[in-house]
Amino acid sequence: MVFTIEPDSQKAAQNGGHDESDTIKMTSLGADILMDKKPPVNGSSYSVFPSDSSAKSSSTLNIGPYDDIVPSQISLKDRAKSCCRSCFTLDTLKKRLPIIVWLPQYNLLKLAYDLIAGITVGLTIIPQSLAFAGIAGLAPQYGLYCGVICCFVYVLMGSAKDITLGPSAITSLLTAAFATSFSPKLPNGDTDPTMAIMLTLTTGLIHIFMGVFKLGILVSFISFPVINAFSSAAAITIAVSQLRTLLGLKGVPNDFVAALDNIRQRLPYINVWDMTMGMSCILLVVLIKKLREIKFKDDPNKPTPKYILLFRQVVLICGSASTAIVVILASIILYILESNGIKAITPTGYIKPGLPDVRVPSFSIHIGNYTMGTSEMFSTIAPGIIVFPFITLIEAMAIGKYFARVNRYKLDPSQELLSYGVANLLTSFFQGYPITGTFSRTAINSQCGVKTTLGCTFTGVIVIIGLAFMTPIFYYIPKCALAGVIIAAVLAMVDVHTFVALYKANKIDVFPYLVTFAATLLIGVQWGIFVGVGVSILILLYPIARPKLLFSSVQGFMIVTPTTGLNFPSAEYLEIKALDRALDVEKPNHIILNMEHLSFMDFSGIQAIKSLLAECEVNGMKLILAQGQKRVRRQLKLAQIKNLIVAHTIQDAIIKFTTEMTQDPKDSKEEQETDGHFISRL
């Protein structure tokens, strides 16, 4: 079938599509779709006009008809039995515990790489966890609690060798937004962690549920522009929230706009010592990270000495452990200053020593005379229960898939969901807030050449050692140094290049990006993702509700071609547009509905066909459907629409119209009285 566009629609064509008002002339009507013929069905008001056997398809390829593939019907009972049987097989056990697969092939060389990577990541996670706890609004030790058990869970269940679990900047910010900002204060002035721990428990349970039923597909409904915009805006919000610590200010709110305004008003009260130390830490972190980008050149004709290779490895480790190096240097400076009686820089302060108490999460809060019941607590954190599982999953999946592609191994999304779920579930018993995979520590793990998930074991041991023996030393870590480290880390999350690429590739994607970015900054992190997903879904659904319709005029007939399916959002729209276009001429056109793109029609679509047929009869017009697929024809047949005609091809429909227009009305009336309906030839 060949279409030529008239001058009044050339502008729309140049814009990459046809407008609803495009007028397209059909210069060839040879696009026939071969259909199987079936014996007539008596007693039905549904009819099909047969294809002219002399008509030839314009296609040069001999493509047969599409078959409707109907899956075999399996009872729910049989499916349940099959699922239960599969749960107790060796293959399933290997999937659920990947350590069974790689442990028999483990050797000393892999152990060396895993040990170096695990220790390096461990030195990074300690200062980061202390800083992330501050973002979450909790005491510093709760950040370390997040890294106690999750590392060991991932060793057993993780399918990605590079991923390291623990607190992240975004999960910490969301914890503050959904939980700790509504939590009461303890007598010592710290925020009660009960709601944050409950959020960890619910996140773990939802992840396990999603993993068992393979519901990770739900994340596909959150578009990349929304994710990217949310991450960039959240990074900016985190950086602004750390400015108060970097500048030595207190009482600054967490909200982006309010925080900037408060800092502006209190500029004269900045602690110059804290600001100098914090800015220096940011600069040092950025410079030390550059060591990872050094490209060493070897002489291909000479072997590289081992001491040079060792030196390069040390340089790489230093570049990867930039956070730990900067925090250690800042702590030494603070210790020297306080030893000499100079107390100008704010220290982290007292951190509760020892491992966390292992206990079941509490479902209520009791502090003195104040009590928050279970129902009130769940209603408070309800938005977080919805958001957290998806945000943590998105962050971890994005990281995991990236490093799996770079290092060429397979990532199992369902298994990852289960591992995150179990890790969060157990972390709640160790009084930690929600955890996920983090990009910075995963990148360090990969650059150190980690071979298996056993590297996480050494990371977990470092965290345990830190909690058990090193908390007195953590007192001397400057708060401004932790703030500087976090700012340096999150600013790398602000992705400007992606926005430019979106603008060049598809300008429609810019709209949800900007809306999500603005909502996250102005309304709040806890609502920005909701707004972004809502806008993204509306953009996704709009073409379904308002499909593109192609209108073709030939010999007094109007051919309407929907480019998508006919479902309830678009059914009424098609009916109205087709009728208005057919009546918008001096002599109403008969309507041929070209169904070549319709693979499915729901009940609303069938009702729209009935309504359009009735309107056509009222206005002295005829409606005929052409080129319907086998499944759609079956649905129309079962609907038993009176006087509905379905032709095999558009050419058949035009022949049928021409025949009826030239037929004697008296003969037509006698035929209707005799038959009462058209005879189906399917």
Secondary structure, DSSP 8 states (H G I E B T S, - for coil): -EEEE-GGGHHHHHTTS--TT--EEEEE-------------TT-SEEEE---TT---S-SS--------------HHHHHHHHHHHHTSHHHHHHH-THHHHGGG--HHHHHHHHHHHHHHHHHHHHHHHHHHHHHTS-HHHHHHTTTSHHHHHHHH-S-SS--EE--HHHHHHHHHHTGGGS-B-TTS-B--HHHHHHHHHHHHHHHHHHHTT-GGGGGGS-HHHHHHHHHHHHHHHHHHHHHHHTT--S--SSHHHHHHHHHHTGGG--HHHHHHHHHHHHHHHHHHGGGG------TTS---HHHHHHHHHHHHHHHTHHHHHHHHHHHHHHHHHHTT---S-B------S--------SSEEETTEEE-HHHHHHHHHHHHHHHHHHHHHHHHHHHHHHHHHHT----HHHHHHHHHHHHHHHHHTT----EE-HHHHHHHHHTT--STTHHHHHHHHHHHHHHH-HHHHTTSBHHHHHHHHHHHHGGG--HHHHHHHHHH-GGGHHHHHHHHHHHHHT-HHHHHHHHHHHHHHHHHHHHHS--EEEEEETTEEEEEESS-B-HHHHHHHHHHHHHHHHSSSS--EEEEE-TT---B-HHHHHHHHHHHHHHHHTT--EEEES--HHHHHHHHHHT-TTEEEESSHHHHHHHHHHHHHS-HHHHHHHHHHHSS-----
